[in-house]
Amino acid sequence: MRVPYWPTNKPIIEQLGSAACIDFGPHAFKNSDTYKWKVFLEPQNPQIERKYYDIISYEQANFTEPKDVCVEIPEYYYQTYAVHLYVKFNHDDAKWVTDTYDLNFTSNPALPRNPIFLHEGFHYVPDKRELEVFWEPLDELEFNGPNFTYILATDIDPTDAIEKKPVYQSNSSAVYQDWNYTQWTTVFIWSQNAMGQSLKFHLMTVPILTNYTQHQAQNIQYHLENHTLTWEAPQEYKGGCVYNIYSCSTSTKCIQLDVDYTRHENTYYSDIPQETINLAVALECLDGFGGGMNAPPIDVAHVLIALSQNVVNWLADVRDKWLIDF
């Protein structure tokens, strides 16, 4: 049975909004209803579904001129797809082409989303006069364009009339040296890619840190035997604060845990035993003062216990996989 053949010329792909249209030119398929199409999109990002996407008309795609085939695409900016085209003649007993036409397509870029600081997302080291600030890193799907980065700024320090610049910055934290702990300071963050800066920014106010330990959770302890983290409220703030719990996978990356049901209590239970060695606590108090994130001293024995449990779990996974393969 006769099937369509692919033209030798390279098609043009155009995007408007959440639709893309492909056209091989006026001498190929001639934008005709003689053909029926299927379009399979294979995203480079595994978070986007690989599947056949819906075919729509060029009018539905908001184009004024006919196109060979138009398809709805996922509403993500600056994402690359492998596109696999199938075509057949438009009648019931027609067969699809056996050789797909394959090409790559990158959706349009846009301004990035804006990042957000963690609640009370700072940690002060008095011996070094260093302040580290933490934010929620954006997902790659929120970068929206090439050359993505985070931009930080502070308000002007009245003692030296200059804006503080971080001496170190990762994708989720930044470190400031020679921090003026006698002044209230506002830290701003936004994101930027090749299209420009995010439309919105976020800010965090760091209070005077002269007596910052009086505004922190006290006597924080890990209890690996029952997977809990416990702490005590500062004496002068009992009943006037809520608590934020963070899980820190490294010294520069922390995420805030969704534990609203315990925010007024002083115990956090983890169903992941190894997680408890990576937890930190911060207070939000009614007077606006806070001491930032705080964690107990590292207990080497606890770390070794957790690491050994990780090894045991890994060996169990290897054993299970071996039994399945066998």
C-alpha positions as CSV (number, residue, x, y, z in Angstrom):
1,M,0.0,0.0,0.0
2,R,1.3,3.4,-0.9
3,V,2.4,5.7,2.0
4,P,3.6,9.3,2.0
5,Y,7.3,10.1,1.6
6,W,9.3,12.6,3.5
7,P,10.5,15.7,1.6
8,T,14.3,16.3,1.4
9,N,14.0,19.9,2.6
10,K,14.3,20.8,6.3
11,P,11.0,21.9,7.9
12,I,10.4,25.1,9.7
13,I,9.1,25.0,13.3
14,E,7.3,28.0,14.8
15,Q,5.8,28.5,18.3
16,L,3.0,30.7,19.5
17,G,2.1,30.3,23.1
18,S,1.6,26.6,24.0
19,A,1.4,25.4,20.4
20,A,4.0,24.7,17.8
21,C,3.5,24.2,14.1
22,I,5.8,22.4,11.6
23,D,5.8,23.1,7.9
24,F,7.8,21.5,5.1
25,G,7.1,24.3,2.6
26,P,4.5,24.8,-0.2
27,H,5.7,21.9,-2.4
28,A,5.6,19.1,0.1
29,F,2.4,18.2,1.9
30,K,0.7,21.4,0.7
31,N,-1.0,21.8,4.1
32,S,-3.6,19.4,2.8
33,D,-6.3,17.5,4.6
34,T,-5.1,14.5,2.5
35,Y,-2.8,13.6,5.4
36,K,-3.2,12.6,9.0
37,W,-0.5,13.2,11.6
38,K,0.9,11.9,14.9
39,V,3.5,13.8,16.9
40,F,5.5,12.2,19.7
41,L,7.5,14.5,21.9
42,E,10.5,13.2,23.9
43,P,11.5,16.0,26.4
44,Q,15.1,16.3,27.4
45,N,13.9,17.0,31.0
46,P,12.6,13.8,32.5
47,Q,10.0,15.7,34.6
48,I,8.0,16.4,31.4
49,E,5.9,13.5,30.1
50,R,7.0,11.6,26.9
51,K,3.9,11.0,24.8
52,Y,1.9,11.7,21.7
53,Y,0.6,15.2,22.0
54,D,-2.7,16.5,20.7
55,I,-2.9,17.6,17.1
56,I,-4.6,21.0,16.6
57,S,-5.4,23.2,13.6
58,Y,-3.2,26.1,12.6
59,E,-6.2,28.4,13.6
60,Q,-6.3,26.9,17.0
61,A,-2.6,27.5,17.3
62,N,-3.3,31.2,16.4
63,F,-1.4,31.2,13.1
64,T,-2.8,33.1,10.2
65,E,-1.3,30.9,7.4
66,P,-1.9,27.1,7.0
67,K,0.8,24.7,8.3
68,D,1.4,21.0,7.7
69,V,0.9,20.0,11.3
70,C,0.4,21.8,14.6
71,V,0.6,20.3,18.1
72,E,0.0,21.4,21.7
73,I,3.2,21.5,23.7
74,P,3.8,21.5,27.4
75,E,3.7,25.0,29.0
76,Y,7.4,25.1,29.9
77,Y,9.8,27.7,28.6
78,Y,13.2,26.9,27.0
79,Q,12.8,23.1,27.0
80,T,14.4,20.9,24.4
81,Y,12.4,18.1,22.7
82,A,13.2,15.3,20.3
83,V,10.2,15.5,17.9
84,H,9.1,12.3,16.0
85,L,6.6,12.8,13.2
86,Y,4.3,10.2,11.8
87,V,2.1,10.7,8.7
88,K,-0.3,8.7,6.6
89,F,-2.9,9.3,4.0
90,N,-6.2,10.4,5.6
91,H,-8.4,7.3,5.0
92,D,-9.3,4.4,7.3
93,D,-7.2,1.6,5.8
94,A,-4.1,3.8,5.2
95,K,-0.8,2.8,6.9
96,W,1.5,5.0,8.8
97,V,5.0,5.6,7.5
98,T,7.5,3.1,8.9
99,D,10.3,5.7,9.1
100,T,9.6,8.7,11.3
101,Y,10.9,12.1,10.6
102,D,13.0,13.2,13.6
103,L,14.1,16.7,14.6
104,N,14.9,18.7,17.6
105,F,12.9,21.7,19.0
106,T,13.5,24.1,21.8
107,S,10.6,26.1,23.2
108,N,10.7,29.9,23.5
109,P,12.6,31.4,26.5
110,A,11.0,33.8,29.0
111,L,12.0,35.7,32.2
112,P,12.8,33.3,35.1
113,R,10.7,32.7,38.2
114,N,11.8,34.5,41.3
115,P,13.5,32.6,44.3
116,I,12.2,32.8,47.8
117,F,14.3,33.0,51.1
118,L,13.7,30.3,53.7
119,H,11.8,31.6,56.8
120,E,14.5,32.9,59.1
121,G,16.9,31.5,56.6
122,F,20.2,32.8,57.9
123,H,23.0,31.5,60.1
124,Y,25.5,33.7,61.9
125,V,29.0,32.6,62.8
126,P,30.2,35.2,65.3
127,D,33.9,34.1,65.5
128,K,34.2,34.8,61.7
129,R,31.6,37.5,61.5
130,E,30.1,35.5,58.7
131,L,26.4,35.4,57.8
132,E,25.1,32.7,55.5
133,V,21.7,33.1,53.9
134,F,19.6,30.3,52.4
135,W,16.8,30.3,49.7
136,E,14.7,27.7,48.0
137,P,16.6,26.8,44.7
138,L,14.4,27.0,41.6
139,D,13.7,23.9,39.6
140,E,15.3,23.7,36.2
141,L,11.8,24.0,34.7
142,E,11.7,27.5,36.3
143,F,14.9,28.8,34.8
144,N,13.0,29.6,31.6
145,G,16.1,30.5,29.6
146,P,19.9,30.2,29.2
147,N,22.6,31.7,31.4
148,F,20.5,31.4,34.6
149,T,21.9,32.8,37.8
150,Y,20.8,34.2,41.2
151,I,21.4,37.9,42.1
152,L,21.7,39.1,45.7
153,A,21.9,42.6,47.1
154,T,21.7,44.3,50.5
155,D,20.6,47.7,51.6
156,I,23.4,50.2,52.2
157,D,25.3,49.8,55.5
158,P,25.2,53.3,57.1
159,T,28.6,52.7,58.8
160,D,30.5,52.3,55.6
161,A,28.0,53.5,52.9
162,I,28.5,50.4,50.7
163,E,26.4,47.5,49.7
164,K,27.5,44.1,50.9
165,K,28.6,41.5,48.3
166,P,28.7,37.8,49.1
167,V,32.2,36.2,49.1
168,Y,30.7,32.8,48.2
169,Q,27.5,31.8,46.4
170,S,25.9,28.5,45.5
171,N,22.6,27.7,43.9
172,S,20.9,27.8,47.3
173,S,23.0,29.9,49.7
174,A,25.5,32.8,50.0
175,V,28.1,33.8,52.5
176,Y,28.8,37.4,53.6
177,Q,32.0,38.3,55.5
178,D,32.5,41.2,58.0
179,W,28.8,41.3,58.7
180,N,27.7,44.3,60.7
181,Y,25.8,42.6,63.5
182,T,24.8,45.9,65.1
183,Q,22.5,47.0,62.3
184,W,19.2,45.7,60.8
185,T,20.0,44.7,57.2
186,T,17.7,43.7,54.4
187,V,18.9,41.1,51.9
188,F,17.2,41.0,48.4
189,I,17.3,38.1,45.9
190,W,16.0,37.7,42.4
191,S,17.0,35.6,39.4
192,Q,18.2,36.3,36.0
193,N,18.7,34.6,32.6
194,A,19.6,35.8,29.1
195,M,16.1,37.4,28.8
196,G,16.6,39.6,31.9
197,Q,15.7,39.6,35.6
198,S,12.7,38.0,37.2
199,L,9.7,40.4,37.5
200,K,9.6,39.9,41.3
201,F,12.2,39.7,44.0
202,H,12.1,38.5,47.6
203,L,13.6,40.0,50.7
204,M,14.7,38.9,54.2
205,T,15.4,41.2,57.0
206,V,18.2,40.2,59.3
207,P,17.8,41.8,62.7
208,I,20.5,43.1,65.1
209,L,22.6,40.0,66.1
210,T,24.3,41.4,69.2
211,N,22.5,38.8,71.4
212,Y,21.4,36.5,68.7
213,T,21.7,33.3,70.8
214,Q,18.9,34.6,73.0
215,H,16.6,34.4,70.0
216,Q,17.5,30.9,69.1
217,A,16.1,27.5,70.0
218,Q,18.1,26.2,73.0
219,N,19.5,22.8,73.9
220,I,18.8,21.2,70.5
221,Q,19.5,17.5,70.6
222,Y,19.3,14.6,68.1
223,H,17.8,11.3,69.3
224,L,18.7,8.6,66.8
225,E,17.1,6.0,69.0
226,N,13.6,7.3,68.2
227,H,14.4,9.6,65.2
228,T,13.5,12.8,67.0
229,L,14.9,16.3,67.2
230,T,14.1,18.2,70.4
231,W,14.8,21.8,71.6
232,E,13.7,24.3,74.2
233,A,12.3,27.8,73.7
234,P,14.4,30.8,74.9
235,Q,13.3,31.7,78.4
236,E,12.0,35.2,77.6
237,Y,10.1,34.0,74.5
238,K,8.3,30.9,75.7
239,G,4.9,30.9,74.0
240,G,5.7,33.8,71.7
241,C,7.4,32.0,68.9
242,V,6.8,29.4,66.2
243,Y,9.4,27.0,64.9
244,N,10.7,26.2,61.4
245,I,12.4,22.9,60.7
246,Y,15.0,22.5,57.9
247,S,16.7,19.5,56.4
248,C,20.2,20.3,55.2
249,S,21.7,17.8,52.7
250,T,25.0,19.8,52.8
251,S,26.3,22.8,54.6
252,T,25.1,25.0,51.7
253,K,21.7,23.5,50.8
254,C,18.7,23.4,53.2
255,I,15.0,23.0,52.5
256,Q,12.2,23.9,54.9
257,L,10.1,21.0,55.9
258,D,6.3,21.1,55.8
259,V,5.6,20.5,59.5
260,D,2.9,23.0,60.3
261,Y,1.3,20.6,62.8
262,T,4.4,20.8,65.1
263,R,5.3,24.5,64.6
264,H,4.2,25.4,68.1
265,E,5.7,22.4,69.7
266,N,9.3,21.5,70.5
267,T,9.7,18.0,69.1
268,Y,10.1,16.9,65.5
269,Y,9.8,13.3,64.5
270,S,11.4,12.0,61.3
271,D,10.4,8.7,59.6
272,I,13.8,8.8,57.9
273,P,16.4,7.8,60.6
274,Q,19.3,9.3,58.7
275,E,17.5,12.6,58.3
276,T,17.8,13.6,61.9
277,I,21.5,14.3,61.8
278,N,20.9,17.0,59.1
279,L,18.1,19.0,60.8
280,A,18.2,22.6,62.0
281,V,15.6,24.8,63.8
282,A,14.8,28.5,63.6
283,L,12.4,30.6,65.6
284,E,9.9,33.2,64.3
285,C,9.0,35.5,67.2
286,L,6.3,38.1,67.5
287,D,8.7,41.0,68.1
288,G,10.5,40.4,64.8
289,F,13.7,39.4,66.4
290,G,15.2,36.1,65.4
291,G,18.6,34.4,65.8
292,G,18.5,32.5,62.6
293,M,19.0,28.8,62.0
294,N,20.6,26.7,64.7
295,A,21.6,23.0,65.0
296,P,23.3,21.0,67.7
297,P,27.0,20.2,67.5
298,I,27.9,17.3,65.3
299,D,28.2,14.0,67.2
300,V,30.7,11.9,65.4
301,A,29.2,8.7,66.9
302,H,25.8,9.6,65.6
303,V,27.2,10.4,62.1
304,L,29.0,7.0,62.0
305,I,25.8,5.2,63.1
306,A,23.8,6.9,60.3
307,L,26.5,6.2,57.7
308,S,26.7,2.6,58.7
309,Q,22.9,2.3,58.4
310,N,23.2,3.8,54.9
311,V,25.8,1.1,54.0
312,V,23.4,-1.6,55.4
313,N,20.6,-0.3,53.3
314,W,22.8,-0.2,50.2
315,L,23.9,-3.8,50.8
316,A,20.3,-4.8,51.2
317,D,19.3,-3.1,47.9
318,V,22.2,-4.9,46.1
319,R,21.1,-8.2,47.6
320,D,17.5,-7.7,46.5
321,K,18.6,-6.8,43.0
322,W,20.8,-9.8,42.8
323,L,18.0,-12.1,43.9
324,I,15.7,-10.6,41.3
325,D,18.2,-10.8,38.5
326,F,19.1,-14.4,39.5
